[in-house]
Amino acid sequence: MEQKMVYKKESVKPYRVHVPASAEEYLQAVRQAEHYLSAHVKRTPEGIYWASGGTEKNDNAFAKLSVVNLYGGSAGILYFYHKLYRATKEEAYRKTMEEALRYLLFRLPGFLPEKVYTLQEYGAGVSLDLGVLGLAGIGFVLEDIYETYRQEEVKEALHTIGSYYLSHANREGDAAYFTGSSTMITDTAILLYLIRHYELFGEPEIRELILAEGEWYLAQGEWQEDGTLFYHGLECVWEGVKLNFEVGVSGSGYMLARLYEFTQDERYLKAAEACAAYVVKQGIAQEKGYLVPFRQDLGKDSPLYLGTCSGVAGTARLFYLLYRLTGEKKYLEEIEKQVDGIESVHAPEWPSTGFWNNTNLCCGHAGLLQFFVAMYQATKEEHYRELAHRTAAVLLGEKDVDKDGASWLVATERSHPENTSRPLGYYMGVAGIAGALLQMYESEQGDFHWNRLPDDPFPS
């Protein structure tokens, strides 16, 4: 394990903190955030949506889907309203949810990409529009809504997505794949979508596709001499060898563990455990515990992310799923060591190289809060509840309130912390921060109900 990366707390200012008088302040902040979302809604005859980076007139499929995707678009905000209505049972939230769902269902068929671009064709653009940033992420939300409400129109949309994947798979003998990339933003999310789809509807052809892609997936790993297993991310598109959840080894290991859970085929469990061992071996030792570098190729000079996409809050999902499947406490212990690493860089109250002025669910405090609440629900260990309190206090402290409601000023790019905005989305923006605070409120009330998306293994 590499030696620790030096971090100088004296060179930065701490985040603002507000310690609430009671758990009701979490719900109050959620309501203020909802008010902000309401102030920025777009209304059409077909329903409502929230503007994001793309436009419906753009010819690029990914840009089109960014209007309605899980990360920054309307599907993610719809997911927030779905959870908010379930928690509060307030009619206004139900109406917003239904209008956002109506728009998404109306637009979805016209947004389906015409072509699947593989890694071999990446010069033309790898199909990011098919994974968690695009179609599969939208499918995650629709699957969750269908499980709750069993609406026929949602079922039809899910069958549209399932049929799309069936007809666009690349077949090679007994194997199948889509983009040729085993990351959460490409084929991994598609496979997770298909597994949940099969669990809902039991379609034999979907199961056959899952098994075929599972065979392809298993073959993509590169076994190391020490018995660990490495999976490539998107080095040909984005610079650097990644280790974490969205585009790295831990996300691939998570997928292998889910394939084991689905098939009970021991090959997948062996591979998933070998991925976890590979991730641990790359850790950067801290004063206590360790952190996994954002880029393996930079070693101890790599930024040390803490959030969901490329930090502990995401990487821990692999280890928790392996604990759930095997009962082996060593996987919980690895999570504890990484949490020690989080505290060693003085999070959540202080910025660091991979924990900059971004409170979003993807990269920042909201992702950590969701993780700490999940670990508390899973283990009932008081230390995770304490960390959740501390993280939520930062979100309350960094909140800005004006006539439109509550929002958070964030820098979505670590390399450009001066470029700030107030995004609306779930992984990127107000909806996700509010969603994390809503989980904190439910946890504190002792009435926690949070059905997880397929990329999240923690208890509901």
RODO-2510 file (C-alpha; in nm, 4 decimals, decimal comma):
residues 460
     n   res          X          Y          Z
     1     m     0,0000     0,0000     0,0000
     2     e     0,1316     0,3450    -0,0957
     3     q     0,2287     0,5950     0,1726
     4     k    -0,0200     0,8635     0,2667
     5     m    -0,0663     1,1756     0,0578
     6     v     0,0173     1,4888     0,2575
     7     y    -0,2811     1,7144     0,3224
     8     k    -0,2478     2,0597     0,4780
     9     k    -0,5667     2,1708     0,6473
    10     e    -0,4191     2,5146     0,7129
    11     s    -0,4318     2,5998     0,3389
    12     v    -0,8127     2,5921     0,3105
    13     k    -1,1192     2,7219     0,4893
    14     p    -1,3726     2,4873     0,6504
    15     y    -1,7223     2,4442     0,5136
    16     r    -2,0021     2,6347     0,6790
    17     v    -2,1870     2,4292     0,9393
    18     h    -2,5330     2,4577     1,0920
    19     v    -2,6303     2,2123     1,3657
    20     p    -3,0106     2,1744     1,3644
    21     a    -3,2181     2,2072     1,6793
    22     s    -3,4231     1,9035     1,5763
    23     a    -3,4715     1,6586     1,2880
    24     e    -3,7542     1,8779     1,1604
    25     e    -3,4926     2,1170     1,0206
    26     y    -3,3880     1,8473     0,7739
    27     l    -3,7425     1,8236     0,6431
    28     q    -3,7692     2,2021     0,6367
    29     a    -3,4586     2,2187     0,4151
    30     v    -3,6078     1,9509     0,1874
    31     r    -3,9259     2,1558     0,1498
    32     q    -3,7244     2,4689     0,0747
    33     a    -3,5330     2,2769    -0,1932
    34     e    -3,8584     2,1529    -0,3427
    35     h    -3,9777     2,5126    -0,3586
    36     y    -3,6638     2,5970    -0,5574
    37     l    -3,7334     2,3120    -0,7995
    38     s    -4,0931     2,4309    -0,8384
    39     a    -3,9683     2,7795    -0,9235
    40     h    -3,7617     2,6412    -1,2134
    41     v    -4,0039     2,3922    -1,3652
    42     k    -4,0876     2,4002    -1,7373
    43     r    -4,4529     2,3403    -1,8259
    44     t    -4,5751     2,1908    -2,1535
    45     p    -4,9031     2,0369    -2,2739
    46     e    -4,7376     1,6962    -2,2292
    47     g    -4,6372     1,7535    -1,8680
    48     i    -4,3474     1,9178    -1,6845
    49     y    -3,9688     1,8942    -1,6937
    50     w    -3,6626     2,0757    -1,5676
    51     a    -3,4055     2,2165    -1,8096
    52     s    -3,0563     2,0657    -1,8077
    53     g    -2,7523     2,0647    -2,0337
    54     g    -2,9200     1,9190    -2,3419
    55     t    -3,2051     2,0190    -2,5678
    56     e    -3,4651     1,8126    -2,7467
    57     k    -3,3585     1,9624    -3,0803
    58     n    -2,9970     1,8507    -3,0452
    59     d    -2,9127     1,5646    -3,2829
    60     n    -2,6800     1,3998    -3,0309
    61     a    -2,8635     1,1233    -2,8451
    62     f    -2,6745     1,1817    -2,5195
    63     a    -2,7557     1,5540    -2,5240
    64     k    -3,1214     1,4727    -2,5858
    65     l    -3,1335     1,2241    -2,3007
    66     s    -2,9626     1,4687    -2,0650
    67     v    -3,2910     1,6616    -2,0625
    68     v    -3,4615     1,3664    -1,8937
    69     n    -3,1802     1,1545    -1,7468
    70     l    -3,1211     1,0405    -1,3890
    71     y    -2,8057     1,2439    -1,3256
    72     g    -2,9040     1,5986    -1,4083
    73     g    -3,2384     1,5792    -1,5861
    74     s    -3,6051     1,5251    -1,5172
    75     a    -3,5947     1,1525    -1,4360
    76     g    -3,3740     1,2217    -1,1353
    77     i    -3,5980     1,5033    -1,0147
    78     l    -3,9003     1,2792    -1,0716
    79     y    -3,7279     1,0204    -0,8505
    80     f    -3,6894     1,2836    -0,5771
    81     y    -4,0592     1,3728    -0,5932
    82     h    -4,1503     1,0036    -0,5837
    83     k    -3,9577     0,9696    -0,2569
    84     l    -4,0884     1,2990    -0,1181
    85     y    -4,4501     1,2050    -0,1810
    86     r    -4,4000     0,8636    -0,0246
    87     a    -4,2487     1,0269     0,2845
    88     t    -4,5060     1,3048     0,3281
    89     k    -4,8191     1,1867     0,1404
    90     e    -4,8794     1,5489     0,0367
    91     e    -5,1030     1,5847    -0,2669
    92     a    -4,9044     1,8669    -0,4271
    93     y    -4,5962     1,6463    -0,4472
    94     r    -4,7998     1,3629    -0,5992
    95     k    -4,9310     1,5943    -0,8703
    96     t    -4,5801     1,7154    -0,9539
    97     m    -4,4589     1,3566    -0,9692
    98     e    -4,7417     1,2544    -1,2019
    99     e    -4,6878     1,5493    -1,4360
   100     a    -4,3134     1,4840    -1,4542
   101     l    -4,3818     1,1155    -1,5202
   102     r    -4,6301     1,2024    -1,7941
   103     y    -4,3718     1,4163    -1,9723
   104     l    -4,1000     1,1523    -1,9403
   105     l    -4,3236     0,8776    -2,0801
   106     f    -4,4362     1,0993    -2,3679
   107     r    -4,0812     1,1962    -2,4691
   108     l    -3,8995     0,8701    -2,4082
   109     p    -3,9695     0,6887    -2,7404
   110     g    -3,8345     0,9828    -2,9387
   111     f    -3,5151     0,9938    -2,7356
   112     l    -3,4008     0,6352    -2,7946
   113     p    -3,0568     0,6394    -2,9615
   114     e    -3,0532     0,5189    -3,3209
   115     k    -2,7111     0,3540    -3,2916
   116     v    -2,5008     0,1882    -3,0241
   117     y    -2,1406     0,3061    -3,0476
   118     t    -1,8816     0,0582    -2,9224
   119     l    -1,5413     0,1404    -2,7792
   120     q    -1,3920     0,0418    -3,1128
   121     e    -1,5936     0,3250    -3,2666
   122     y    -1,5259     0,5705    -2,9827
   123     g    -1,4002     0,8327    -3,2236
   124     a    -1,7646     0,8682    -3,3205
   125     g    -1,8645     0,8701    -2,9541
   126     v    -1,9014     0,5792    -2,7128
   127     s    -2,2671     0,5290    -2,6207
   128     l    -2,2851     0,7063    -2,2865
   129     d    -2,6534     0,7511    -2,3710
   130     l    -2,7219     0,3822    -2,2931
   131     g    -2,5861     0,3529    -1,9376
   132     v    -2,6586     0,5171    -1,6032
   133     l    -2,6173     0,8638    -1,7594
   134     g    -2,8823     0,7802    -2,0190
   135     l    -3,1398     0,5117    -2,0905
   136     a    -3,0530     0,2659    -1,8123
   137     g    -3,0622     0,5396    -1,5477
   138     i    -3,4070     0,6450    -1,6670
   139     g    -3,5048     0,2797    -1,6563
   140     f    -3,3874     0,2543    -1,2935
   141     v    -3,6310     0,5296    -1,1980
   142     l    -3,9207     0,3819    -1,3939
   143     e    -3,8596     0,0381    -1,2423
   144     d    -3,8729     0,1867    -0,8930
   145     i    -4,1927     0,3762    -0,9696
   146     y    -4,3524     0,0677    -1,1263
   147     e    -4,2682    -0,1440    -0,8208
   148     t    -4,4549     0,1088    -0,6072
   149     y    -4,7584     0,1969    -0,8224
   150     r    -4,7887    -0,0783    -1,0905
   151     q    -4,9108     0,1623    -1,3589
   152     e    -4,9688     0,0108    -1,7033
   153     e    -4,8169     0,3070    -1,8869
   154     v    -4,4946     0,2689    -1,6874
   155     k    -4,4927    -0,1033    -1,7635
   156     e    -4,5221    -0,0227    -2,1346
   157     a    -4,2265     0,2166    -2,1112
   158     l    -4,0168    -0,0477    -1,9380
   159     h    -4,1008    -0,2957    -2,2123
   160     t    -3,9973    -0,0326    -2,4674
   161     i    -3,6585    -0,0047    -2,2965
   162     g    -3,6222    -0,3813    -2,2618
   163     s    -3,7095    -0,4356    -2,6283
   164     y    -3,4597    -0,1688    -2,7281
   165     y    -3,1794    -0,3488    -2,5464
   166     l    -3,2827    -0,6852    -2,6909
   167     s    -3,2685    -0,5529    -3,0459
   168     h    -2,9438    -0,3553    -3,0062
   169     a    -2,7175    -0,6106    -2,8379
   170     n    -2,3998    -0,7124    -3,0174
   171     r    -2,3820    -1,0935    -3,0299
   172     e    -2,0661    -1,3028    -3,0458
   173     g    -2,1440    -1,6727    -3,0039
   174     d    -2,2785    -1,7264    -2,6516
   175     a    -2,1769    -1,3760    -2,5434
   176     a    -2,3456    -1,0369    -2,5829
   177     y    -2,2474    -0,6778    -2,5132
   178     f    -2,3462    -0,3221    -2,6051
   179     t    -2,0703    -0,0613    -2,5888
   180     g    -1,7887    -0,3036    -2,5145
   181     s    -1,7080    -0,1151    -2,1943
   182     s    -1,7620    -0,2651    -1,8481
   183     t    -1,8362     0,0535    -1,6528
   184     m    -2,1409     0,1869    -1,4717
   185     i    -2,1883     0,4562    -1,7336
   186     t    -2,1880     0,1958    -2,0109
   187     d    -2,2664    -0,1787    -2,0074
   188     t    -2,2757    -0,2288    -1,6294
   189     a    -2,5830    -0,0106    -1,5820
   190     i    -2,7537    -0,1809    -1,8771
   191     l    -2,6977    -0,5195    -1,7162
   192     l    -2,8254    -0,3951    -1,3791
   193     y    -3,1351    -0,2583    -1,5525
   194     l    -3,1962    -0,5915    -1,7267
   195     i    -3,1660    -0,7889    -1,4030
   196     r    -3,4266    -0,5710    -1,2320
   197     h    -3,6431    -0,5883    -1,5456
   198     y    -3,6335    -0,9687    -1,5351
   199     e    -3,7143    -0,9709    -1,1633
   200     l    -4,0242    -0,7630    -1,2384
   201     f    -4,1526    -0,9400    -1,5496
   202     g    -3,9762    -1,2769    -1,5831
   203     e    -3,9236    -1,2601    -1,9590
   204     p    -3,7086    -1,5559    -2,0791
   205     e    -3,5409    -1,3579    -2,3577
   206     i    -3,4263    -1,0966    -2,1047
   207     r    -3,2771    -1,3695    -1,8873
   208     e    -3,0951    -1,5139    -2,1886
   209     l    -2,9503    -1,1707    -2,2666
   210     i    -2,8359    -1,1278    -1,9048
   211     l    -2,6581    -1,4637    -1,9110
   212     a    -2,4983    -1,3856    -2,2477
   213     e    -2,3716    -1,0479    -2,1323
   214     g    -2,2551    -1,2067    -1,8079
   215     e    -2,0301    -1,4370    -2,0093
   216     w    -1,8937    -1,1404    -2,2014
   217     y    -1,8473    -0,9441    -1,8798
   218     l    -1,6517    -1,2189    -1,7091
   219     a    -1,4136    -1,2398    -2,0041
   220     q    -1,3219    -0,8684    -1,9865
   221     g    -1,1279    -0,8955    -1,6612
   222     e    -0,7495    -0,9166    -1,6554
   223     w    -0,6219    -1,1564    -1,3890
   224     q    -0,3047    -1,0417    -1,2152
   225     e    -0,0167    -1,2596    -1,0964
   226     d    -0,1175    -1,1993    -0,7339
   227     g    -0,4669    -1,3377    -0,7954
   228     t    -0,6442    -1,0012    -0,8083
   229     l    -0,8599    -0,8931    -1,1015
   230     f    -0,8436    -0,5677    -1,2992
   231     y    -1,1081    -0,4174    -1,5295
   232     h    -1,0412    -0,1324    -1,7675
   233     g    -1,2592     0,1753    -1,7539
   234     l    -1,2656     0,4350    -2,0287
   235     e    -0,8958     0,5188    -2,0542
   236     c    -0,9368     0,5590    -2,4300
   237     v    -1,1916     0,8363    -2,3732
   238     w    -1,0930     0,9899    -2,0370
   239     e    -0,7329     1,0106    -1,9230
   240     g    -0,6151     0,7883    -1,6412
   241     v    -0,6697     0,4403    -1,4961
   242     k    -0,9725     0,4560    -1,2656
   243     l    -1,0489     0,2346    -0,9676
   244     n    -1,3794     0,3521    -0,8350
   245     f    -1,7495     0,3016    -0,8863
   246     e    -1,8668     0,4808    -1,1990
   247     v    -1,5767     0,4064    -1,4358
   248     g    -1,3472     0,1721    -1,2457
   249     v    -1,2705    -0,1663    -1,0957
   250     s    -1,5018    -0,1390    -0,7943
   251     g    -1,8040    -0,0787    -1,0182
   252     s    -1,7105    -0,3791    -1,2310
   253     g    -1,6662    -0,5879    -0,9167
   254     y    -2,0090    -0,4775    -0,7982
   255     m    -2,1581    -0,5975    -1,1264
   256     l    -1,9883    -0,9343    -1,0920
   257     a    -2,1286    -0,9686    -0,7397
   258     r    -2,4781    -0,8916    -0,8684
   259     l    -2,4324    -1,1532    -1,1414
   260     y    -2,3423    -1,4034    -0,8702
   261     e    -2,6520    -1,3036    -0,6758
   262     f    -2,8634    -1,3530    -0,9902
   263     t    -2,7081    -1,6787    -1,1166
   264     q    -2,5445    -1,8370    -0,8082
   265     d    -2,2519    -1,9089    -1,0411
   266     e    -1,9374    -1,9167    -0,8231
   267     r    -1,7221    -1,7801    -1,1061
   268     y    -1,8802    -1,4400    -1,0591
   269     l    -1,8268    -1,4358    -0,6832
   270     k    -1,4618    -1,5341    -0,7223
   271     a    -1,4130    -1,2549    -0,9760
   272     a    -1,5941    -0,9957    -0,7620
   273     e    -1,3804    -1,0812    -0,4595
   274     a    -1,0663    -1,0557    -0,6725
   275     c    -1,1740    -0,7070    -0,7868
   276     a    -1,2197    -0,6031    -0,4234
   277     a    -0,8724    -0,7341    -0,3437
   278     y    -0,7302    -0,5339    -0,6353
   279     v    -0,8948    -0,2140    -0,5086
   280     v    -0,7631    -0,2644    -0,1546
   281     k    -0,4105    -0,3183    -0,2854
   282     q    -0,4151     0,0247    -0,4533
   283     g    -0,5111     0,2103    -0,1343
   284     i    -0,3196     0,5185    -0,0192
   285     a    -0,2459     0,4925     0,3540
   286     q    -0,3676     0,7841     0,5676
   287     e    -0,3113     0,8740     0,9317
   288     k    -0,5766     0,6104     0,9951
   289     g    -0,7108     0,3751     0,7332
   290     y    -0,6683     0,4373     0,3628
   291     l    -0,8313     0,5974     0,0600
   292     v    -0,8514     0,4655    -0,2961
   293     p    -0,6903     0,7065    -0,5450
   294     f    -0,9027     0,8631    -0,8154
   295     r    -0,6375     0,7581    -1,0712
   296     q    -0,4219     0,4522    -1,0194
   297     d    -0,1651     0,5733    -1,2704
   298     l    -0,0896     0,8789    -1,0524
   299     g    -0,0361     0,6714    -0,7381
   300     k     0,0126     0,8780    -0,4224
   301     d    -0,0106     1,1980    -0,6298
   302     s    -0,3694     1,1230    -0,7292
   303     p    -0,6581     1,3249    -0,5871
   304     l    -0,8423     1,1223    -0,3234
   305     y    -1,2129     1,1465    -0,3977
   306     l    -1,4651     1,0800    -0,1222
   307     g    -1,8016     1,0906    -0,2985
   308     t    -2,0210     0,8449    -0,4877
   309     c    -1,8808     0,8479    -0,8396
   310     s    -1,5114     0,8026    -0,7587
   311     g    -1,4764     0,7853    -0,3817
   312     v    -1,5583     0,5848    -0,0708
   313     a    -1,9342     0,6446    -0,0905
   314     g    -1,9394     0,4502    -0,4183
   315     t    -1,6504     0,2061    -0,3718
   316     a    -1,8000     0,0846    -0,0430
   317     r    -2,0993    -0,0494    -0,2359
   318     l    -1,8846    -0,3350    -0,3684
   319     f    -1,7616    -0,4228    -0,0207
   320     y    -2,1057    -0,4031     0,1382
   321     l    -2,2591    -0,6222    -0,1322
   322     l    -1,9837    -0,8815    -0,0812
   323     y    -2,0505    -0,8700     0,2933
   324     r    -2,4214    -0,9186     0,2298
   325     l    -2,3578    -1,2144    -0,0015
   326     t    -2,0851    -1,3892     0,1974
   327     g    -2,1333    -1,2793     0,5576
   328     e    -1,7570    -1,2223     0,5821
   329     k    -1,6834    -0,9361     0,8209
   330     k    -1,3559    -0,8533     0,6456
   331     y    -1,5592    -0,6603     0,3889
   332     l    -1,7198    -0,4429     0,6571
   333     e    -1,3723    -0,3908     0,8013
   334     e    -1,2472    -0,2606     0,4663
   335     i    -1,5334    -0,0087     0,4633
   336     e    -1,4370     0,0968     0,8166
   337     k    -1,0761     0,1514     0,7075
   338     q    -1,1889     0,3701     0,4181
   339     v    -1,4132     0,5687     0,6528
   340     d    -1,1081     0,6163     0,8753
   341     g    -0,9408     0,7563     0,5627
   342     i    -1,2289     1,0013     0,5166
   343     e    -1,1820     1,1329     0,8682
   344     s    -0,8049     1,1460     0,8243
   345     v    -0,8472     1,4165     0,5582
   346     h    -1,0761     1,6041     0,8007
   347     a    -1,4013     1,5430     0,6115
   348     p    -1,6831     1,6220     0,6174
   349     e    -1,6043     1,9666     0,7615
   350     w    -1,2944     2,0474     0,5551
   351     p    -1,2149     2,0471     0,1803
   352     s    -0,9325     1,8339     0,0426
   353     t    -0,7875     1,7309    -0,2938
   354     g    -1,0879     1,5177    -0,3870
   355     f    -1,3526     1,6884    -0,1763
   356     w    -1,3843     2,0370    -0,3170
   357     n    -1,6694     2,2905    -0,3186
   358     n    -1,9244     2,0413    -0,4482
   359     t    -2,2028     1,9268    -0,2163
   360     n    -2,3714     1,7107    -0,4829
   361     l    -2,4741     1,3460    -0,4553
   362     c    -2,2214     1,2518    -0,7221
   363     c    -1,9003     1,3961    -0,5823
   364     g    -1,9643     1,5605    -0,2488
   365     h    -2,1441     1,5832     0,0814
   366     a    -2,4835     1,4539    -0,0283
   367     g    -2,3228     1,1307    -0,1494
   368     l    -2,1396     1,0925     0,1809
   369     l    -2,4570     1,1630     0,3762
   370     q    -2,6506     0,8971     0,1860
   371     f    -2,3629     0,6532     0,2482
   372     f    -2,3394     0,7248     0,6217
   373     v    -2,7158     0,6924     0,6667
   374     a    -2,7069     0,3638     0,4728
   375     m    -2,4238     0,2278     0,6874
   376     y    -2,6090     0,3274     1,0033
   377     q    -2,9235     0,1541     0,8818
   378     a    -2,7188    -0,1553     0,7927
   379     t    -2,5079    -0,1794     1,1092
   380     k    -2,6748     0,0435     1,3721
   381     e    -2,3241     0,1566     1,4682
   382     e    -2,3484     0,4960     1,6337
   383     h    -2,0322     0,6254     1,4683
   384     y    -2,2026     0,6239     1,1276
   385     r    -2,4960     0,8162     1,2712
   386     e    -2,2523     1,0723     1,4151
   387     l    -2,0841     1,1092     1,0742
   388     a    -2,4244     1,1506     0,9125
   389     h    -2,5065     1,4292     1,1590
   390     r    -2,1800     1,6058     1,0844
   391     t    -2,2262     1,5771     0,7083
   392     a    -2,5869     1,6944     0,7205
   393     a    -2,4751     1,9942     0,9280
   394     v    -2,2484     2,0994     0,6401
   395     l    -2,5329     2,0686     0,3897
   396     l    -2,7496     2,2867     0,6122
   397     g    -2,4650     2,5329     0,6596
   398     e    -2,3863     2,5588     0,2873
   399     k    -2,7538     2,6038     0,1942
   400     d    -2,8559     2,9395     0,0480
   401     v    -3,2173     3,0556     0,0677
   402     d    -3,3844     3,3265    -0,1412
   403     k    -3,7356     3,3968    -0,2699
   404     d    -3,7224     3,0833    -0,4872
   405     g    -3,6266     2,8491    -0,2045
   406     a    -3,3079     2,6651    -0,1056
   407     s    -3,0168     2,5867    -0,3363
   408     w    -2,6464     2,5078    -0,3153
   409     l    -2,3652     2,6797    -0,5066
   410     v    -2,1347     2,4084    -0,6402
   411     a    -1,8401     2,3557    -0,8704
   412     t    -1,9175     2,0457    -1,0753
   413     e    -1,5560     2,0171    -1,1990
   414     r    -1,2716     1,9692    -0,9517
   415     s    -1,0199     2,1151    -1,1966
   416     h    -1,2252     2,4358    -1,2273
   417     p    -1,3522     2,5150    -0,8756
   418     e    -1,4088     2,8757    -0,9790
   419     n    -1,6869     2,7743    -1,2209
   420     t    -1,9907     2,7511    -0,9967
   421     s    -2,3622     2,7119    -1,0572
   422     r    -2,6817     2,6000    -0,8865
   423     p    -2,7817     2,2838    -1,0751
   424     l    -3,1210     2,1244    -1,0222
   425     g    -3,0649     1,7547    -1,0828
   426     y    -3,0427     1,4451    -0,8662
   427     y    -2,6800     1,3388    -0,8885
   428     m    -2,5895     1,6924    -0,9863
   429     g    -2,7882     1,9453    -0,7918
   430     v    -3,0661     2,0445    -0,5572
   431     a    -3,2838     1,7339    -0,5952
   432     g    -3,0110     1,4939    -0,4864
   433     i    -2,8977     1,7067    -0,1941
   434     a    -3,2585     1,7305    -0,0789
   435     g    -3,2966     1,3555    -0,1300
   436     a    -3,0007     1,2882     0,0988
   437     l    -3,1430     1,5202     0,3645
   438     l    -3,4785     1,3436     0,3338
   439     q    -3,3027     1,0139     0,4069
   440     m    -3,1423     1,1757     0,7103
   441     y    -3,4834     1,2930     0,8290
   442     e    -3,6386     0,9483     0,7877
   443     s    -3,3462     0,7853     0,9666
   444     e    -3,3732     1,0241     1,2610
   445     q    -3,7488     0,9692     1,2798
   446     g    -3,6948     0,5934     1,3014
   447     d    -3,9138     0,5424     0,9943
   448     f    -3,6648     0,4771     0,7159
   449     h    -3,8087     0,3613     0,3813
   450     w    -3,5857     0,4113     0,0795
   451     n    -3,6109     0,1523    -0,1962
   452     r    -3,2680     0,1339    -0,3535
   453     l    -3,1850     0,1649    -0,7210
   454     p    -3,0015    -0,1323    -0,8799
   455     d    -2,6597     0,0272    -0,8276
   456     d    -2,7112     0,0525    -0,4497
   457     p    -2,6910    -0,2616    -0,2281
   458     f    -2,7823    -0,1127     0,1076
   459     p    -3,0986    -0,1957     0,3076
   460     s    -3,4213    -0,0129     0,2252
***
